[in-house]
Amino acid sequence: MKSQFNKFTKKELVELIKTYGRLSLVLDGLWFLAIEEKVGLDVALDLDIQVWKKYGLREAKLLKKVLGISEPNLSQVKNALLTSPFSCTFDYQTKIDGEGILLSVANCLPQKARVRDGRGEFPCKQVGIAYYEEFVKELNPNLQVKCLFCPPDEHPQDLWCSWKITKSE
């Protein structure tokens, strides 16, 4: 069966990418909720950390290949992060300053869904560390990731989490 993607307009393809990014988060959320209900939050969180660590590594490897990059600078790492299917669902805010990349998440759909459903905020800090560290390390081993804040940390009303990517010391 041939792919139908070449029949879509650019606008339709962009909307499909956004939709698939959101659906991938829905799949992850449904999987996590099923595991959490079966074995509890602590075990589910441990498994989630393992999965996102492996996913970050694989995603970065594939993006390097597809985007034709080898050892990117900060600007290329920022662009790779913004190419992730999650970038359109998390509403990433990024900027490069003299110290590195500041990456913040203003619109976290999984967190909003948990709060809406009365489950409270998901303590995703360790999941984020696992994902971003592996993603960034695969792109450029001379870079490091620092979590500035992420649930269960307190955070401003307009941001869920914030990360800093800098050159290793």
BAMAR-169337 format. One line per field, with one value per residue: x, y, z of N, C-alpha, C, O in turn; residue number from 0. Coordinates in nm, 4 decimals. Example, Ala and Ser with C-alpha at 12.3 -4.5 7.8 and 13.67 -1.06 7.14 Angstrom:
! BAMAR-169337
n.c1: c(1.3190:1.2850)
n.c2: c(-0.5690:-0.2250)
n.c3: c(0.7800:0.7080)
ca.c1: c(1.2300:1.3670)
ca.c2: c(-0.4500:-0.1060)
ca.c3: c(0.7800:0.7140)
c.c1: c(1.3200:1.2900)
c.c2: c(-0.3300:0.0030)
c.c3: c(0.7800:0.7870)
o.c1: c(1.4236:1.3409)
o.c2: c(-0.3319:0.1138)
o.c3: c(0.8465:0.8039)
bapa: c(0:1)
***
This chain:
! BAMAR-169337
n.c1: c(0.0832:0.0613:0.1887:-0.0162:0.0658:0.1911:-0.0125:-0.1216:-0.1590:0.0867:-0.0040:-0.1964:-0.0268:0.1276:-0.0719:-0.1355:0.1061:0.1019:-0.1279:-0.0499:0.1594:0.0166:-0.1479:0.0447:0.1145:-0.1280:-0.1428:0.0816:-0.0069:-0.2411:-0.1291:0.0359:-0.1553:-0.2935:-0.0923:-0.0308:-0.2731:-0.2709:-0.0263:0.0457:0.1577:0.4390:0.5834:0.4927:0.5947:0.8707:0.8981:0.8158:1.0215:1.2349:1.1421:1.1195:1.3823:1.5059:1.3547:1.4226:1.6915:1.6659:1.4972:1.6587:1.8709:1.7375:1.6467:1.8915:1.9811:1.7722:1.7647:2.0206:2.2437:2.5451:2.7328:2.5733:2.5564:2.4445:2.2249:2.1387:2.0679:1.8559:1.6803:1.6422:1.5066:1.2743:1.1754:1.0832:0.8027:0.6584:0.6893:0.4941:0.2768:0.3454:0.3948:0.6519:0.8767:1.1535:1.4871:1.8069:2.0764:2.3755:2.4679:2.3476:2.0771:1.7515:1.4752:1.1363:0.8178:0.5028:0.2451:0.1247:-0.0255:-0.0672:-0.0342:-0.2353:-0.4592:-0.4440:-0.4785:-0.7313:-0.8798:-0.8720:-0.6494:-0.4256:-0.1055:0.1402:0.4365:0.6749:0.9450:1.1768:1.1290:1.1439:1.4136:1.5420:1.4608:1.5417:1.8180:1.9236:1.8438:1.9758:2.2440:2.2906:2.2749:2.4785:2.7495:2.8918:2.7277:2.5103:2.2235:2.0145:1.7663:1.5558:1.3098:1.0374:0.7392:0.7537:0.8253:0.7632:0.6123:0.5825:0.2578:0.2227:0.4020:0.5036:0.7387:1.0969:1.4055:1.7611:2.0085:2.3416:2.6951:2.9105:3.0882)
n.c2: c(-0.1173:0.2151:0.5202:0.7912:1.0433:1.2165:1.3363:1.5329:1.8808:2.1270:2.2616:2.0792:1.8641:1.9733:2.0025:1.7332:1.6394:1.7767:1.6598:1.3876:1.4157:1.4929:1.2668:1.0746:1.1486:1.1018:0.8239:0.7536:0.8558:0.7026:0.4467:0.4849:0.5424:0.2982:0.1246:0.2519:0.2167:-0.0593:-0.1306:0.0772:0.4169:0.4571:0.2345:0.2509:0.5017:0.4527:0.2689:0.4360:0.6262:0.4643:0.4008:0.6564:0.7398:0.5629:0.6286:0.9009:0.8765:0.7187:0.8813:1.1098:0.9920:0.9132:1.1640:1.2930:1.1465:1.1839:1.4635:1.5097:1.5795:1.6034:1.6583:1.8746:2.2342:2.4682:2.6034:2.4225:2.2056:2.3177:2.3533:2.0842:1.9930:2.1383:2.0102:1.7755:1.5563:1.6285:1.8954:2.0622:2.0068:2.0614:2.3287:2.4579:2.7005:2.8600:2.9839:3.1084:3.2008:3.3619:3.1581:2.9170:2.7040:2.7898:2.6147:2.5968:2.4799:2.5767:2.4956:2.2144:1.9435:1.6743:1.7192:1.9078:1.7501:1.5538:1.7105:1.8193:1.5822:1.5238:1.3918:1.5169:1.6885:1.5362:1.3859:1.4529:1.5132:1.3407:1.1823:1.3709:1.4482:1.2056:1.1757:1.4267:1.4368:1.2070:1.2568:1.5028:1.4333:1.2369:1.3916:1.5834:1.5156:1.6933:1.8601:1.9465:1.8875:2.0701:2.0688:2.3276:2.3712:2.1499:1.9605:1.7345:1.9844:2.3208:2.5607:2.8396:2.9841:3.0128:2.8419:2.5040:2.3550:2.4024:2.4066:2.3957:2.3940:2.3467:2.3901:2.1273:2.1320)
n.c3: c(0.0000:-0.0890:0.0499:0.1513:0.2011:0.0193:-0.1118:0.0392:0.1308:0.2303:0.4579:0.5530:0.6125:0.8203:1.0143:1.0472:1.1601:1.4042:1.5103:1.5263:1.7087:1.9358:1.9634:2.0214:2.2768:2.4013:2.3773:2.5351:2.7806:2.8290:2.8431:3.0677:3.2700:3.2800:3.3706:3.6126:3.7527:3.7796:3.9143:4.0806:4.1550:4.2095:4.0994:3.8360:3.7669:3.7821:3.5685:3.3610:3.3574:3.2707:3.0116:2.8852:2.8895:2.7115:2.4884:2.4431:2.3633:2.1273:1.9720:1.9307:1.7862:1.5496:1.4582:1.4127:1.1944:1.0010:0.9817:0.9053:1.0719:1.2664:1.5132:1.6758:1.7303:1.9854:1.8716:1.6744:1.8367:1.9769:1.7589:1.6906:1.9183:1.8840:1.6678:1.7535:1.7950:2.0176:2.0587:1.9499:2.1060:2.3654:2.3691:2.3657:2.4930:2.3885:2.4131:2.3254:2.5155:2.6376:2.7988:2.7286:2.6219:2.7063:2.7937:2.8214:2.9359:2.8688:2.8173:2.9132:2.8179:2.9213:3.2017:3.2499:3.1927:3.3947:3.6262:3.5718:3.5800:3.8458:3.9477:4.0323:4.0058:3.8003:3.9055:3.7244:3.6986:3.7136:3.4928:3.2879:3.3195:3.2528:2.9818:2.8509:2.9132:2.7821:2.5171:2.4570:2.5122:2.3180:2.0875:2.1275:2.3051:2.4585:2.5901:2.8640:3.0740:3.2875:3.5287:3.6030:3.7270:3.7866:3.8103:4.0815:4.1874:4.3014:4.0859:3.8571:3.7789:3.5028:3.3819:3.3474:3.3598:3.3477:3.1785:3.1446:2.9037:2.8644:2.7868:2.8867:3.1958)
ca.c1: c(0.0000:0.1403:0.1574:-0.1034:0.1171:0.2269:-0.1347:-0.1643:-0.0949:0.1788:-0.0861:-0.2535:0.0819:0.1597:-0.1800:-0.1180:0.2185:0.0515:-0.2224:0.0247:0.2290:-0.0814:-0.1893:0.1517:0.1011:-0.2483:-0.1027:0.1678:-0.0900:-0.3279:-0.0409:0.0778:-0.2697:-0.3209:0.0134:-0.0484:-0.3871:-0.2364:0.0864:0.0691:0.2327:0.5841:0.6332:0.4623:0.6902:1.0002:0.8909:0.8075:1.1575:1.3118:1.0923:1.1528:1.5277:1.5315:1.2903:1.5043:1.8085:1.6243:1.4457:1.7727:1.9417:1.6596:1.6481:2.0239:1.9854:1.6756:1.8021:2.1571:2.3325:2.6380:2.7455:2.5183:2.5769:2.3243:2.1144:2.0892:2.0020:1.7260:1.5961:1.6059:1.4019:1.1517:1.1326:1.0213:0.6565:0.5985:0.7071:0.3694:0.1766:0.3925:0.4095:0.7851:0.9314:1.2982:1.5742:1.9492:2.1471:2.5194:2.4988:2.2929:1.9379:1.6482:1.3578:1.0277:0.6907:0.3926:0.1182:0.1491:-0.1556:-0.0829:-0.0541:-0.3691:-0.5574:-0.4397:-0.5390:-0.8741:-0.9418:-0.8603:-0.5356:-0.3150:0.0086:0.2256:0.5746:0.7450:1.0817:1.2739:1.1007:1.2020:1.5599:1.5809:1.4401:1.6248:1.9609:1.9589:1.8236:2.0823:2.3730:2.3040:2.3017:2.6090:2.7934:2.9554:2.6230:2.4455:2.0890:1.9831:1.6262:1.5389:1.1948:0.9458:0.6653:0.6754:0.8698:0.6721:0.6381:0.4927:0.1284:0.2269:0.4999:0.5048:0.8767:1.1984:1.5296:1.8732:2.1047:2.4665:2.8154:2.9593:3.2007)
ca.c2: c(0.0000:0.3373:0.6277:0.8973:1.1718:1.3069:1.3976:1.6392:2.0112:2.1544:2.2954:1.9548:1.7862:2.0347:1.9649:1.5903:1.6266:1.8197:1.5575:1.2684:1.4499:1.4871:1.1273:0.9995:1.1782:1.0310:0.6839:0.7460:0.8782:0.5865:0.3387:0.5138:0.5265:0.1551:0.0693:0.3113:0.1499:-0.1999:-0.1526:0.1944:0.5286:0.4451:0.1389:0.3069:0.6101:0.3901:0.2164:0.5513:0.6812:0.3746:0.4130:0.7868:0.7439:0.4935:0.7039:1.0196:0.8324:0.6765:0.9964:1.1911:0.9192:0.9242:1.3028:1.3195:1.0842:1.2478:1.6035:1.5147:1.6531:1.5166:1.7061:2.0083:2.3421:2.4967:2.6398:2.3001:2.1270:2.3840:2.3194:1.9425:1.9846:2.1941:1.9170:1.6630:1.5604:1.6845:2.0402:2.1324:1.9813:2.1179:2.4738:2.4932:2.8343:2.8404:3.0950:3.0852:3.3161:3.3380:3.0390:2.7952:2.7044:2.7838:2.5469:2.5963:2.4264:2.6593:2.4259:2.0708:1.8775:1.5642:1.7739:1.9681:1.6411:1.4926:1.8037:1.8232:1.4559:1.5076:1.3061:1.6005:1.7004:1.4198:1.4190:1.4113:1.5646:1.2352:1.1412:1.4756:1.4369:1.0879:1.2049:1.5348:1.4016:1.1129:1.3260:1.6009:1.3632:1.1722:1.4954:1.6445:1.4699:1.8032:1.9414:1.8897:1.9363:2.0968:2.1008:2.4454:2.3290:2.0574:1.8879:1.7863:2.1162:2.4329:2.6269:2.9530:2.9509:3.0130:2.7447:2.3743:2.3160:2.4795:2.3307:2.4708:2.3085:2.4213:2.3119:2.0593:2.2008)
ca.c3: c(0.0000:-0.0980:0.1431:0.1010:0.2473:-0.0907:-0.1638:0.1298:0.1204:0.3404:0.5742:0.6033:0.6724:0.9496:1.1068:1.0770:1.2532:1.5350:1.5561:1.5666:1.8321:2.0446:1.9800:2.0878:2.4194:2.4473:2.3924:2.6526:2.8989:2.8512:2.8894:3.2046:3.3608:3.2957:3.4566:3.7456:3.8170:3.8054:4.0057:4.1651:4.0977:4.2207:3.9999:3.7040:3.7445:3.7535:3.4317:3.2720:3.3487:3.1835:2.8742:2.8288:2.8707:2.5844:2.3809:2.4153:2.2864:1.9927:1.8988:1.8885:1.6798:1.4262:1.4119:1.3553:1.0627:0.9108:0.9621:0.8531:1.1615:1.3373:1.6505:1.6597:1.8265:2.0644:1.7830:1.6118:1.9412:1.9962:1.6443:1.7007:2.0206:1.8272:1.5639:1.8225:1.7833:2.1382:2.0640:1.9179:2.2089:2.4913:2.3556:2.4133:2.4819:2.3878:2.3746:2.3464:2.5697:2.6440:2.8771:2.6696:2.5783:2.8092:2.7399:2.9197:2.8884:2.9173:2.7977:2.9253:2.8084:3.0183:3.3364:3.2553:3.1966:3.5286:3.7212:3.5371:3.6210:3.9904:3.9828:4.0791:3.9156:3.7849:3.9416:3.6023:3.6938:3.6809:3.3555:3.2048:3.3263:3.1743:2.8393:2.7991:2.9220:2.6750:2.3897:2.4378:2.5097:2.1875:1.9879:2.1527:2.4374:2.5306:2.6507:2.9822:3.1011:3.4278:3.5534:3.6885:3.8069:3.7195:3.9136:4.1930:4.2336:4.2819:3.9585:3.8325:3.7196:3.3566:3.3333:3.4161:3.3874:3.2781:3.1662:3.0893:2.8336:2.8550:2.7612:3.0073:3.2603)
c.c1: c(0.0880:0.0945:0.0718:-0.0484:0.1506:0.1054:-0.1820:-0.0929:0.0014:0.1008:-0.1462:-0.1467:0.1225:0.0534:-0.1722:-0.0048:0.1736:-0.0428:-0.1495:0.1067:0.1368:-0.1261:-0.0814:0.1494:-0.0220:-0.2140:-0.0165:0.0857:-0.1792:-0.2475:-0.0049:-0.0368:-0.3030:-0.2182:-0.0029:-0.1630:-0.3526:-0.1315:0.1176:0.1619:0.3833:0.6428:0.6104:0.5613:0.8282:1.0035:0.8885:0.9446:1.2423:1.2726:1.1359:1.3025:1.5631:1.4716:1.3730:1.6251:1.7692:1.5718:1.5607:1.8509:1.8687:1.6601:1.7832:2.0322:1.8959:1.7164:1.9448:2.2515:2.4243:2.6496:2.7022:2.5593:2.4445:2.2040:2.0543:2.0197:1.8636:1.6310:1.5535:1.4952:1.2691:1.0980:1.0648:0.8702:0.5882:0.6052:0.5771:0.2613:0.2166:0.4089:0.5428:0.8130:1.0823:1.3689:1.7178:2.0066:2.2953:2.5574:2.4483:2.1503:1.8487:1.5238:1.2531:0.9015:0.5780:0.2597:0.1427:0.0148:-0.1703:-0.1062:-0.1935:-0.4766:-0.5607:-0.5083:-0.6901:-0.9470:-0.9277:-0.7457:-0.4187:-0.2018:0.0917:0.3686:0.6721:0.8911:1.1825:1.2530:1.1631:1.3534:1.6070:1.5718:1.5387:1.7734:2.0022:1.9474:1.9419:2.2183:2.3961:2.3344:2.4408:2.6534:2.8633:2.8544:2.5641:2.3118:2.0731:1.8351:1.6203:1.4184:1.1045:0.8693:0.7374:0.7236:0.7566:0.7117:0.5442:0.3636:0.1364:0.3296:0.4905:0.6458:0.9713:1.3313:1.6361:1.9720:2.2302:2.5820:2.8625:3.0800:3.3169)
c.c2: c(0.1240:0.4386:0.7337:1.0367:1.2686:1.3758:1.5162:1.7705:2.0275:2.1833:2.1695:1.8682:1.8413:1.9969:1.8167:1.5688:1.6656:1.7142:1.4328:1.2941:1.4393:1.3434:1.0438:1.0261:1.1106:0.8842:0.6658:0.7609:0.7602:0.4673:0.3624:0.4933:0.3797:0.0901:0.1209:0.2431:0.0075:-0.2155:-0.0327:0.2961:0.5070:0.3510:0.1930:0.4184:0.5559:0.3357:0.3300:0.6148:0.5965:0.3918:0.5453:0.8049:0.6791:0.5702:0.8273:0.9868:0.7977:0.7930:1.0821:1.1227:0.9316:1.0662:1.3401:1.2656:1.1582:1.3914:1.6204:1.5958:1.5562:1.5605:1.8519:2.1077:2.3688:2.5287:2.5156:2.2086:2.1854:2.3477:2.1732:1.9234:2.0341:2.1092:1.7947:1.6707:1.6224:1.8358:2.1153:2.1078:2.0403:2.2690:2.5186:2.6417:2.8163:2.9717:3.0545:3.2140:3.2809:3.2097:2.9103:2.8140:2.7010:2.7273:2.5410:2.5428:2.5068:2.5844:2.2761:1.9987:1.7593:1.6147:1.8333:1.8597:1.5759:1.5819:1.8100:1.6994:1.4268:1.4188:1.3869:1.6047:1.5724:1.4597:1.3761:1.4539:1.4574:1.1817:1.2424:1.4697:1.3211:1.1172:1.3094:1.5028:1.3092:1.1790:1.4176:1.5325:1.2944:1.2749:1.5539:1.6082:1.5784:1.8968:1.8689:1.9577:1.9566:2.1321:2.2211:2.4259:2.2430:1.9842:1.7583:1.9208:2.2174:2.5019:2.7447:2.9063:2.9345:2.9166:2.6167:2.3328:2.4037:2.4057:2.4206:2.3713:2.3931:2.3293:2.2513:2.1339:2.1090)
c.c3: c(0.0000:0.0055:0.0750:0.1329:0.1346:-0.1525:-0.0780:0.0991:0.2381:0.4685:0.6364:0.6705:0.8087:1.0524:1.1434:1.1769:1.3933:1.5938:1.6025:1.6924:1.9515:2.0708:2.0482:2.2383:2.4794:2.4713:2.5169:2.7805:2.9317:2.9030:3.0357:3.3035:3.3844:3.3885:3.5995:3.8215:3.8583:3.9157:4.0959:4.1001:4.0997:4.1157:3.8584:3.6700:3.7115:3.6103:3.3301:3.2517:3.2548:3.0374:2.8120:2.8090:2.7368:2.4670:2.3431:2.3306:2.1434:1.9090:1.8459:1.7766:1.5466:1.3715:1.3519:1.2130:0.9629:0.8797:0.9122:0.9391:1.2345:1.4828:1.6533:1.7684:1.8993:1.9768:1.7172:1.7131:1.9680:1.8822:1.6468:1.8051:1.9651:1.7119:1.6246:1.8075:1.9049:2.1422:2.0371:2.0227:2.3438:2.4857:2.4150:2.3943:2.4903:2.3564:2.4051:2.4031:2.5762:2.7142:2.8148:2.6235:2.7020:2.7422:2.8501:2.8549:2.9538:2.9127:2.7993:2.9300:2.9047:3.1614:3.3510:3.2655:3.3344:3.6313:3.6980:3.5887:3.7707:4.0344:4.0397:3.9782:3.9164:3.8191:3.8309:3.5952:3.6522:3.5392:3.2593:3.2028:3.2400:3.0247:2.7877:2.8058:2.8085:2.5375:2.3603:2.4270:2.3750:2.0787:2.0040:2.2941:2.5197:2.5963:2.7714:3.0041:3.2512:3.4364:3.6473:3.7808:3.7209:3.8286:3.9541:4.2487:4.2192:4.1521:3.9422:3.7659:3.5685:3.2974:3.4152:3.4534:3.3062:3.2887:3.1068:3.0286:2.8099:2.8173:2.8935:3.0632:3.2790)
o.c1: c(0.1795:-0.0224:0.0868:-0.1091:0.1396:0.1203:-0.2715:0.0191:-0.0028:0.1367:-0.1469:-0.1728:0.1487:0.0866:-0.1992:-0.0185:0.2037:-0.0370:-0.1831:0.1224:0.1733:-0.1408:-0.1127:0.1788:-0.0200:-0.2519:-0.0387:0.1063:-0.1920:-0.2906:-0.0138:-0.0174:-0.3370:-0.2539:0.0093:-0.1507:-0.4002:-0.1448:0.2075:0.2339:0.4500:0.7415:0.6976:0.6066:0.8955:1.1021:0.9520:0.9793:1.3132:1.3587:1.1839:1.3444:1.6407:1.5307:1.3917:1.6580:1.8333:1.5992:1.5600:1.8929:1.9305:1.6727:1.7891:2.0842:1.9397:1.7044:1.9867:2.3316:2.3873:2.5816:2.7841:2.5918:2.3452:2.0928:1.9322:1.9226:1.7658:1.5147:1.4407:1.4013:1.1637:0.9875:0.9970:0.8143:0.4727:0.5343:0.5533:0.1630:0.1304:0.4346:0.5473:0.7772:1.1331:1.3180:1.7454:1.9882:2.3354:2.6667:2.5013:2.1078:1.8684:1.4729:1.2777:0.8805:0.5603:0.1719:0.1778:-0.0502:-0.2764:-0.1887:-0.2612:-0.5742:-0.6684:-0.5869:-0.7679:-1.0606:-0.9659:-0.7446:-0.3226:-0.2030:0.1105:0.4179:0.7422:0.9554:1.2650:1.3486:1.2273:1.4153:1.7015:1.6645:1.6112:1.8480:2.1056:2.0330:2.0012:2.2994:2.5080:2.4120:2.5129:2.6017:2.8910:2.8915:2.5677:2.2893:2.1128:1.7854:1.6738:1.4242:1.0959:0.9282:0.7775:0.6685:0.6669:0.8285:0.4387:0.3608:0.0652:0.3434:0.4717:0.6705:0.9316:1.3652:1.6061:2.0137:2.2253:2.5683:2.8556:3.1613:3.4203)
o.c2: c(0.1353:0.4425:0.7611:1.1371:1.3899:1.4644:1.5905:1.7712:1.9502:2.1342:2.1548:1.8061:1.7650:1.9629:1.7791:1.4882:1.5958:1.6840:1.3772:1.2041:1.3841:1.3025:0.9523:0.9369:1.0674:0.8270:0.5734:0.6873:0.7215:0.3963:0.2713:0.4332:0.3409:0.0099:0.0449:0.2153:-0.0407:-0.3028:-0.0410:0.2664:0.5359:0.3849:0.1824:0.4280:0.6076:0.3550:0.3210:0.6530:0.6497:0.3969:0.5473:0.8787:0.7342:0.5761:0.8554:1.0597:0.8433:0.8015:1.1224:1.1890:0.9572:1.0860:1.4110:1.3317:1.1912:1.4365:1.7317:1.6732:1.4420:1.5042:1.9421:2.0706:2.2997:2.4848:2.5047:2.1412:2.1116:2.3151:2.1411:1.8469:1.9782:2.1334:1.7194:1.7804:1.6643:1.8987:2.2210:2.1819:2.0664:2.3315:2.6051:2.7005:2.7629:3.0573:2.9776:3.3220:3.1771:3.1570:2.8034:2.9247:2.6187:2.7844:2.4872:2.5583:2.5054:2.6081:2.2177:1.9938:1.7442:1.5592:1.8119:1.8758:1.5458:1.5344:1.8065:1.7082:1.3195:1.3738:1.3288:1.5331:1.5093:1.5592:1.2756:1.4316:1.4815:1.1407:1.2045:1.4844:1.3359:1.0869:1.2840:1.5376:1.3312:1.1585:1.4113:1.5693:1.2938:1.2469:1.5720:1.6627:1.5579:2.0004:1.7461:2.0701:1.8721:2.2153:2.2167:2.4600:2.2604:1.9487:1.6809:1.9678:2.2017:2.5019:2.7501:2.8004:2.8519:2.9095:2.6206:2.2823:2.4694:2.3501:2.5107:2.2760:2.4970:2.2070:2.3153:2.1902:2.1502)
o.c3: c(0.0815:0.0438:-0.0441:0.0958:0.1521:-0.2367:-0.1181:0.0480:0.3338:0.5755:0.7587:0.7736:0.9017:1.1660:1.2574:1.2690:1.4902:1.7130:1.7070:1.7749:2.0553:2.1860:2.1244:2.3179:2.5946:2.5735:2.5953:2.8770:3.0478:2.9938:3.1180:3.4092:3.4961:3.4747:3.6956:3.9408:3.9610:4.0015:4.1795:4.0048:4.0004:4.0503:3.7721:3.5559:3.6223:3.5391:3.2251:3.1400:3.1694:2.9496:2.6986:2.7198:2.6587:2.3592:2.2247:2.2371:2.0487:1.7893:1.7295:1.6817:1.4432:1.2506:1.2514:1.1231:0.8527:0.7658:0.8803:0.8867:1.2613:1.5685:1.6354:1.8811:1.8766:2.0059:1.7056:1.6787:1.9804:1.9059:1.6092:1.7831:1.9956:1.6636:1.5547:1.8071:1.8965:2.2207:2.0956:2.0273:2.4278:2.5886:2.5025:2.2923:2.5890:2.2840:2.4972:2.3470:2.5234:2.6928:2.8452:2.5904:2.7914:2.6458:2.9581:2.7346:3.0757:2.9958:2.6968:3.0344:2.9652:3.2339:3.4516:3.3389:3.3858:3.7134:3.7933:3.6352:3.8176:4.1489:4.0902:3.8780:4.0204:3.7659:3.8435:3.4926:3.5641:3.4733:3.1613:3.0973:3.1625:2.9495:2.6915:2.7143:2.7454:2.4515:2.2526:2.3420:2.3237:1.9873:1.9059:2.3917:2.6378:2.6515:2.7796:2.9592:3.3315:3.3604:3.7580:3.8990:3.5993:3.9307:3.8672:4.3482:4.1364:4.1131:4.0055:3.7033:3.5113:3.1753:3.5368:3.5629:3.2100:3.3931:3.0285:3.0944:2.7442:2.8161:2.9984:2.9899:3.3318)
bapa: c(0:1:2:3:4:5:6:7:8:9:10:11:12:13:14:15:16:17:18:19:20:21:22:23:24:25:26:27:28:29:30:31:32:33:34:35:36:37:38:39:40:41:42:43:44:45:46:47:48:49:50:51:52:53:54:55:56:57:58:59:60:61:62:63:64:65:66:67:68:69:70:71:72:73:74:75:76:77:78:79:80:81:82:83:84:85:86:87:88:89:90:91:92:93:94:95:96:97:98:99:100:101:102:103:104:105:106:107:108:109:110:111:112:113:114:115:116:117:118:119:120:121:122:123:124:125:126:127:128:129:130:131:132:133:134:135:136:137:138:139:140:141:142:143:144:145:146:147:148:149:150:151:152:153:154:155:156:157:158:159:160:161:162:163:164:165:166:167:168)
***
